């Protein structure tokens, strides 16, 4: 990773080694080496230039998000009602089945 100037992180090392991140975190010596390599050898990433959001654009995004949340809540209510209905149907079907004899 260092020779290729790739970013060093616990996730990157774990992925490259074919182990879980938890494995890296649970081995203190390995974790320390990854952290040291990350601090001293990772290439400096240029920060992308991001245009600051205006208050108006943030308000529009908030309104859109609130609309989407309202729609999701309505869908959630509809699905809960459907689940209750289907659960009732299933309970009625089970109650109306003839008792099955178990053969021994």
C-alpha positions as CSV (number, residue, x, y, z in Angstrom):
1,X,0.0,0.0,0.0
2,X,2.8,2.4,0.9
3,X,4.7,1.7,-2.3
4,X,1.6,2.4,-4.4
5,X,0.8,5.6,-2.4
6,X,-2.6,4.2,-1.5
7,X,-4.4,5.5,1.5
8,X,-3.7,3.5,4.7
9,X,-6.6,2.8,7.0
10,X,-7.8,-0.1,9.1
11,X,-10.5,-0.8,6.6
12,X,-8.1,-0.8,3.7
13,X,-5.6,-3.0,5.5
14,X,-8.3,-5.5,6.6
15,X,-9.7,-5.6,3.1
16,X,-6.3,-6.2,1.5
17,X,-5.5,-8.9,4.1
18,X,-8.9,-10.6,3.8
19,X,-9.7,-10.2,7.5
20,X,-12.3,-8.2,9.3
21,X,-11.7,-4.7,10.7
22,X,-12.5,-6.3,14.1
23,X,-9.5,-8.5,13.7
24,X,-7.2,-5.5,13.2
25,X,-8.7,-3.7,16.1
26,X,-8.4,-6.7,18.4
27,X,-4.6,-7.0,17.7
28,X,-3.1,-4.0,19.4
29,X,0.3,-4.3,17.8
30,X,-1.2,-4.6,14.3
31,X,-3.6,-1.7,15.0
32,X,-0.7,0.5,16.2
33,X,1.3,-0.3,13.0
34,X,-1.7,0.6,10.8
35,X,-2.2,3.9,12.7
36,X,1.4,4.8,12.5
37,X,1.5,4.1,8.8
38,X,-1.7,6.0,8.2
39,X,-0.3,9.0,10.1
40,X,3.1,9.1,8.4
41,X,2.6,7.7,4.9
42,X,-0.9,8.4,3.7
43,X,-0.9,10.8,0.8
44,X,-2.4,14.1,1.5
45,X,-5.8,14.2,-0.1
46,X,-6.6,17.5,-1.7
47,X,-9.8,18.9,-0.2
48,X,-12.4,19.2,-2.9
49,X,-13.7,22.7,-3.4
50,X,-17.2,22.7,-2.3
51,X,-19.5,25.6,-2.8
52,X,-20.9,26.7,0.5
53,X,-24.7,26.1,0.7
54,X,-26.9,29.1,0.9
55,X,-29.6,29.3,3.6
56,X,-32.2,29.1,0.9
57,X,-30.8,25.9,-0.6
58,X,-30.6,24.4,2.9
59,X,-34.2,25.3,3.5
60,X,-35.2,23.7,0.2
61,X,-33.3,20.5,1.1
62,X,-34.9,20.5,4.5
63,X,-38.4,20.9,3.0
64,X,-37.7,18.1,0.5
65,X,-36.4,15.8,3.3
66,X,-39.5,16.6,5.5
67,X,-41.8,15.8,2.5
68,X,-40.0,12.5,2.0
69,X,-40.2,11.7,5.7
70,X,-43.9,12.4,5.7
71,X,-44.4,10.1,2.7
72,X,-42.3,7.4,4.3
73,X,-44.4,7.7,7.5
74,X,-47.6,7.3,5.6
75,X,-46.3,4.2,3.8
76,X,-45.2,2.8,7.1
77,X,-48.7,3.3,8.6
78,X,-50.2,1.7,5.5
79,X,-47.9,-1.3,5.8
80,X,-48.6,-1.8,9.5
81,X,-52.3,-1.8,8.7
82,X,-51.8,-4.4,6.0
83,X,-49.7,-6.5,8.4
84,X,-52.4,-6.4,11.0
85,X,-55.0,-7.4,8.4
86,X,-52.9,-10.3,7.2
87,X,-52.2,-11.4,10.7
88,X,-55.9,-11.6,11.4
89,X,-56.6,-13.5,8.3
90,X,-53.8,-16.0,9.1
91,X,-55.1,-16.4,12.7
92,X,-58.6,-17.1,11.3
93,X,-57.3,-19.7,8.9
94,X,-55.3,-21.5,11.6
95,X,-58.3,-21.5,13.9
96,X,-60.6,-23.0,11.2
97,X,-58.2,-25.8,10.3
98,X,-59.3,-29.3,11.4
99,X,-57.1,-30.7,14.1
100,X,-54.4,-32.9,12.6
101,X,-53.7,-36.2,14.2
102,X,-50.2,-37.1,14.8
103,X,-49.4,-40.7,13.9
104,X,-46.9,-42.5,16.0
